[in-house]
Amino acid sequence: MRVLVTGGAGFIGSHYTRRLLAGDSRSAAPSQVVVLDKLTYAGNALNLDSVRADPRLRLIVGDICDPVAVQQAMRGIDVVVHFAAESHVDRSITGSGEFVRTNVMGTHTLLHAALGAAVTRFVHVSTDEVYGSIENGSWPETHPLAPTSPYAASKAASDLLALAFHRTYGLPVCVTRGSNTYGPYQYPEKVIPLFVTNLLRGRKVPLYGDGGNRRDWLHVDDHCAGVRLVAQRGTPGEIYNIGGGTELSNRELTTRLLSATGADWSSVQPVADRMGHDRRYSVDTTKIREELGYAPAIPFPRGLAATVDWYRQNRQWWSPASDALSRA
Ligand SMILES: NC(=O)c1ccc[n+]([C@@H]2O[C@H](COP(=O)([O-])OP(=O)(O)OC[C@H]3O[C@@H](n4cnc5c(N)ncnc54)[C@H](O)[C@@H]3O)[C@@H](O)[C@H]2O)c1
């Protein structure tokens, strides 16, 4: 089986690629893994260092909006797992154009090429942010889409395009909607690596608004396990939520990060709330649990401790990005 992983040099995509090449006892190892990645500020070829020597891996540095690069990457591919995206909500608020280009146009370019290549599965990796905000309860996959940020709107648009390619042309598309993901190799602009790296440097961390916004936290390994199950056994045309099951307010998360890094509340700088900040996200994961046997395996305290430890041990990985962010 030959697999194309778009965005395979990013946070979740590189984890998926490393895991795919490592293999597991339940599925056949892929004969080839092609990574198509533009290596934007968020992509880093170093993320694939541990598998670089694997003869099955081929890294193509290219743009998912470029039909020539996409066609080259798609040649002979059986399964596409599409992670590539502009992924940071704050950047989408200050400049949404690139989000529409990559997330909508890029996804369309891939879907079109996948049809031509007659792939057996196209997993479109999306986010719970497409549902908007929920005060109580959890969203099932049938919940109407109500994205609020330009990031979430561009992801919602790409979900609909992907599903339309299934309904119209029969492309075997599945959509996954994962919750807030954390773990090693996450670019230090997202809240957990931003806070951890700032605290490890003795800097303050910016807490939005009253800190009461709530998110469901999902370890990257569990996110990838869910995507892998969908790639292997998901039903074409279906959407699968993937969650971690640990809901925390940003204030509660901050308390844990302060304690993990030996800092206190004097290191926290309250800042004005993010524009249009969704109050609460919560995914209902009944479908993927019951249909595909998904269960998150990494308890949040263990996952968080290991993540903080990874950032502690890998300063050379995050320092250049952290410096660039503080200069911006
Ligand atoms: N991080 C989360 O909490 C989270 C949660 C749910 C879903 N998701 C989704 O998972 C996917 C991966 O997220 P991530 O956090 O790993 O993102 P990331 O920003 O770390 O990585 C994105 C990758 O895509 C590449 N890329 C960007 N534009 C490209 C283009 N035009 N052509 C080719 N490659 C391009 C980047 O170079 C990078 O390697 C995204 O689709 C995101 O919407 C993320």
The ligand as a Gaussian input file, in Angstrom:
#p B3LYP/6-31G(d) Opt

LIG

0 1
 N       -3.358000      21.126000      15.954000
 C       -4.607000      20.888000      16.323000
 O       -4.980000      21.099000      17.480000
 C       -5.598000      20.322000      15.337000
 C       -6.811000      19.832000      15.814000
 C       -7.729000      19.291000      14.902000
 C       -7.425000      19.251000      13.564000
 N       -6.251000      19.755000      13.106000
 C       -5.979000      19.678000      11.659000
 O       -4.897000      18.777000      11.488000
 C       -4.102000      19.178000      10.372000
 C       -2.656000      19.292000      10.795000
 O       -2.571000      20.264000      11.843000
 P       -1.178000      20.603000      12.524000
 O       -1.474000      21.131000      13.859000
 O       -0.250000      19.468000      12.370000
 O       -0.693000      21.812000      11.584000
 P        0.738000      22.426000      11.372000
 O        0.510000      23.874000      11.111000
 O        1.697000      22.004000      12.435000
 O        1.254000      21.725000      10.033000
 C        0.712000      22.013000       8.777000
 C        1.662000      21.448000       7.720000
 O        1.092000      21.716000       6.444000
 C        2.098000      22.252000       5.592000
 N        1.468000      23.150000       4.619000
 C        0.831000      24.332000       4.868000
 N        0.414000      24.863000       3.714000
 C        0.760000      23.985000       2.737000
 C        0.578000      23.979000       1.326000
 N       -0.044000      24.981000       0.683000
 N        1.043000      22.929000       0.624000
 C        1.680000      21.900000       1.251000
 N        1.900000      21.864000       2.569000
 C        1.434000      22.903000       3.302000
 C        3.045000      23.001000       6.532000
 O        4.337000      23.180000       5.955000
 C        3.053000      22.081000       7.742000
 O        4.037000      21.095000       7.624000
 C       -4.705000      20.469000       9.860000
 O       -5.502000      20.179000       8.750000
 C       -5.546000      20.977000      11.020000
 O       -6.645000      21.718000      10.551000
 C       -5.317000      20.279000      13.951000

